[in-house]
Amino acid sequence: MSLAEVFDRVDRDTSASLERLKAYCRLPTISAEKRAQPETAAFVRQLLAEVGFEAREYSVEGGPPVVFGELTVDRAKPTLLMYQHYDVQPVDPLDEWRHDPFDPIIEDGRFLARGCGDTKGNLIAQVLAVKAWQEAEGRPPINLKFVVEGEEEVGSPHFPAFVHEHRDLLHADGATIEGGDHLADGRPRLELGCKGILYVDLVCRTAKVDQHSSYAAIAPNAAWRLIECLDRLRAPNGRIRIPGWYENARTPQPEELRYLRKTAMKVDDLKEYWGVRSLRGGSDPYRVVRTLVYSPTCTICGFVSGYTGEGTKTVNPAVARAKIDFRLIPGMRIEAQLERLRSYLRTQGFDDVEIVPHKESLQPSAISLDERVVRAAVEGARDATGQTPEVWPWSPGASANAFFNEQLGVPSLLGPGVSYDGSNYHAPNENIRLSDFRLGARHVAAMFARFSSSPTP
């Protein structure tokens, strides 16, 4: 059949779906604070049940419920699994939000609320695509599964156990993970995997107690000591100084680079979104995207030492703490990189700096351009938007791809999605553009059709 009627149903139901997204975003599901998790899981289960999925909540020891839904239309048809998470990031700094982060608003063609882009809007758009097929044809053209967890924003510490226990439940012919972005001009972006993340605290103690700062001439200072340590980790150009750090990193493949050279990303738009003067990689879009995708990172996410309140306190701090995330590209493994970090700090004389790894870490993983799910997403983008999508070998962010690619053997990609480069993930004033939401739902609907007809490689 023509997709025109399905697209028309998407367009007609977009406003009602945005109202449902408002209800979803009002739930303050901050996993770092363990807030609103049971009621949000119940909301997701009900959402899926309303469009015909057999949906239930699975208890996970030590963690919030995982919601699973299944819609079988024909066992001879392929099955697409869609992974989402219902948790969101903390909202600080709260004073930089223009509106209450959990009181969604629509203004100037955008939807603003914490979690609307990452990743509650993606789930609502996918459900909209399912409904559009049901209204136009009575059912989608493929079998569908949803799995929605509540701890992705803290590294999915309990999701691996769920995956291991329910391998048969999660079997599918392909999977989508969260959602993809759009460029400034509305062109959709697909990412065929993700970077991994190794998150550690570095803690330095130089004395039992703080001292009056008048003793700083003779007493050690924990903040300066930790700064000295941090300075050894990364060169000014961003290259990580730890020996062997890049040893197992996957090198760029010619076909990947051919896609990246076609990038339509506008460097000036990205600088405007962030309010920065320059980007590493310069002003050439291809160089910027290549740097973003293929560069491991070492990022100081936070630093605390001494007195940070109002006014002054003359103190020489005894303890300093830094939160560091290392973004790893496919080929690297968390365990090996952590050991390289430990060995390097020992050889550099920083035995006094304690490394505290967080269990909230995710392995990197990526799939081939030839996978059926990739072809369906690329062709679906052309059907829905009339444009060839931007295709990256993996996302600069971390997500659940490795669980599906490596533990389940289900090839997965990020996208289609509803957000854009200016969505302010993890930051104040998170938002999506209404046009991206509508086109994202169309893209999902078109991908269903392409996945049904695309042959297995």
C-alpha positions, 0 to 999 in steps of 0.5 A: 500500500501507499504510505500516504494514508499512514502519514496522514494518520500521523499528522492528524494524531500528532496534537493528541500525542503531544498531550500524552507526552505532556502527561509522561513528562510531568512524571519526575522520573529522576533515576539518580534520585530514585524518584517516581519510578513505579508510577512511571513504569505503570504509565508506560505499561498502560500506554502500550496496552492502550494500543494493543500490546500485551504489556507487563511490568517485570520486577528487577531485584534492586532496581525499578520495574522493566516494562515489556510489551509485545504485539504479534501480527504474523509469526511469519513476519520479522520482529522489530524490538524497540528499546527505551528508558523512562528515566531522566537526568536531574534538572540542576541548575534549576535557576537556568530553566525558563519554566518548571522542568516538569510542567511541559509547555509548547512555545515557538514551535518547540516542546520544552520539558525534562526528558522530552528528547531523552527519551520520552518523546521517542516512545510517544512518537513510536506509539503514534506510528503504531496507532497510525498503522492500526487506523490505516491498515488495522495492524502494523506490517511487522511484529513489534516488541518494546522494552523500557527500563528505568535506569539508563541515565545512571548506567543501567546497573540492573538491566544486564541481569534482566537481559540475561534472564529474558533472552528468549523474550527479547529475541528479534530480527533487529532493534532500535535504541532510544532515538536519533537526532535531526540536524538543523535543517530537519535531516534525520541522523542515524547512529549504528552504535554508541561509544561506551562510558567508563565513569570514575571518581578520583579522590585525593586526601593530603591531610586528616583535616583542613587547615587555616589557609595561612599554613598553605606555605608549608601544608599540602593542598589536596585540590592542587594535588588532584589538579596536577593529577588531572593535568597528566591525563589529557593533553590540551588538544584533547588527546588522552596521555595514558599509554596504550589508551588507543590500542584497541580502538576501531579505526575508521572504515572507508564506507563510514568515512564516505557517509561522514564526508556527506555530512550536512551538519552546520558547525555554526548552528552547533556553536550557536546552540551551545553558546561557544566560540569554537569547536575542536576540529575547526570549522570544517563540518567533516573534520568536526564530525570525524573528531566527534565520532572517532575520538575517545574522551576524558571529561571532568564532569565535576570537581569539589574541594574546600569551601564553595559556599557564599562569601569567603572561608580561608581554608587549605582543603584536605580532600579533593574529588573529581568526577571523570567520564571516559568515552570509549569507542568500539574495540575498547573495553571498560575493564582493560581501560580501567587497568590502564588508568590504574597503572598509569597513575601508579607509574606517575607517582599518584598512589595518593589518588584513589580511583573509585569506578562506578558500576554505572558504565556501558560498553561501546558497540556498533554494527555494520551498514549492511544490517537489515535494520540499518537498510530499513531505517535509511530507506524509511527516512527517504520515504518519510522526509524525502532526504537521505539521512545522516549516517554515523558509525556510532553515537558520541553518547553511550547507550544500551547497544552492547546488550543487544548486539553482543548479549542477544545477537540482535543488531541495533541502531539509534534512531529514528528519533524526535530530537535535534542538535539543540535539544539540550540533553542533560541540560536546562531547557531540554526541548524538541521541535514539533516538526521533528516529532511529527517527522520522527513518527513518520520515519518510524512508520515508514521504517516498519514498512521497509523492515517488513520487505527488506530481505535478511542479509 
